Amino acid sequence: MICPRCNTENDNRTICKKCGYYLYRADAQNRKKMTRGQLAVSDAKIAGKKAGKIFRYIWIGITIIVLSFWLVAGMVFLISMIGG
């Protein structure tokens, strides 16, 4: 890699050996391509996170339904005890 500041050849270094300029840039040219295995692991993590969010919303919905059922059942029981 050639330093844009002093035009020194730096091989695979990320810092220029002559002037100390930081050569690495976070763009597509400097990234290493992921292997198929790494892509599969990354995709699995993303899918797991999305499934976790969906499961969380389903769990919250079920919890609300069950608690509502017990609340209504308790109120019906109290009303039947008072009125009956």
C-alpha positions in Angstrom: 0.0 0.0 0.0 1.4 3.4 -0.9 1.1 6.2 1.6 -1.0 9.1 0.1 1.0 11.6 2.2 4.7 10.7 1.5 4.3 8.1 -1.4 6.3 5.5 0.5 5.6 1.8 -0.3 4.4 0.1 2.9 3.5 -3.5 1.8 0.6 -4.7 4.0 1.2 -2.3 6.9 -1.6 -0.1 8.2 0.7 2.7 9.4 3.2 4.3 7.1 6.8 3.4 8.2 8.1 6.8 7.1 5.6 9.4 8.2 3.3 7.4 10.5 0.1 8.2 8.5 -2.7 5.8 9.2 -3.3 3.9 6.0 -6.3 1.8 6.8 -9.7 3.1 5.7 -13.0 1.4 6.7 -14.3 0.9 3.1 -15.0 -2.0 0.9 -11.5 -1.9 -0.6 -9.7 -2.7 2.7 -12.1 -5.4 3.9 -11.3 -9.0 3.6 -13.9 -11.1 1.9 -15.7 -13.5 4.2 -15.6 -17.2 3.5 -18.8 -19.2 3.1 -18.5 -20.5 6.6 -18.1 -17.0 8.1 -21.1 -15.8 6.0 -23.1 -18.8 7.3 -22.2 -18.0 10.9 -23.1 -14.3 10.4 -26.4 -15.1 8.8 -27.2 -17.5 11.6 -26.5 -14.8 14.2 -28.8 -12.4 12.3 -31.6 -15.0 12.0 -31.2 -15.9 15.7 -31.6 -12.3 16.8 -34.7 -11.9 14.6 -36.2 -15.1 15.9 -35.4 -14.0 19.5 -37.3 -10.8 19.0 -40.3 -12.6 17.5 -40.3 -15.1 20.4 -40.1 -12.2 22.9 -43.2 -10.6 21.4 -45.1 -13.9 21.4 -44.1 -14.6 25.0 -45.3 -11.1 26.1 -48.6 -11.7 24.3 -49.1 -15.1 25.9 -48.3 -13.6 29.3 -50.8 -10.8 28.9 -53.5 -13.3 27.8 -52.9 -15.6 30.8 -52.7 -12.8 33.3 -55.9 -11.3 31.9 -57.7 -14.6 32.2 -56.6 -15.0 35.8 -57.6 -11.4 36.6 -61.1 -11.9 35.1 -61.5 -15.3 36.8 -60.5 -13.7 40.2 -63.0 -10.9 39.7 -65.8 -13.3 38.8 -65.0 -15.4 41.9 -65.1 -12.3 44.1 -68.4 -11.1 42.6 -69.9 -14.5 43.1 -68.7 -14.6 46.7 -70.1 -11.1 47.4 -73.4 -11.4 45.5 -74.2 -15.0 46.1 
